[in-house]
């Protein structure tokens, strides 16, 4: 569980930086709502799927 949470925070930080950088490159002002929502929702989905897959492996 600890490893999954750590991955979530690392992926979130990376995606936030990438999204803000891309927003600044193509627009004059960054769209913070899009950057933050993408940086949280994508890693959260990956973490949930990974948690359930690991749980299934242990019960197998």
N, C-alpha and C positions, 0 to 999 in steps of 0.2 A: 504494500500500500504506500509506503514511504517513497518508493522508487517512482510510482505512478504520479504522485503529487509533485515530486521534483521535476519530472518530465513535463507536467502540465505548466509549471511556472517557467521553465526554460523555453518551451514552445511559445508560450504567451508573450514573453519578453522579445523573442526573436521576431514573431509576427507583428508585434506592435511597432518595433523599429522599422521593419521592412515596409509596412503599410504607411507609416508616416513619411518615410523617405520617398516612396512612390507618389504619395499625395503631393508632397512639396515639389517633386520633379515635374508633375503634370499640371498642377494647379498653383495659384499664388498663395492660397491659404489651405492648411490641412483640414481634412474632414475628420475630426477627432472621434465622432460617434461611430463612423464606419470602421475606423482603425481599431478602436477599443472593442467594439462588438465582434469583429472578426478575430481579434487577438485572444478573446476569451472563449467564444463559442466553438471554434475549430478544435483547439486543444482539449476543451471540455468533452467534446464528442469522442475524440480519440482516447482520452483517459477513461471514459465510461465503457467504451467498447473493450479496451485493454483489461479493465477490471473484470468484466464479465467473462472474457475469454480465459483469463488466468483462473477465475473461479471454476469454470467448466473443466479446465485441465486438472485441477486438484480433485474434483469430484469424479473424474473419469476412472 
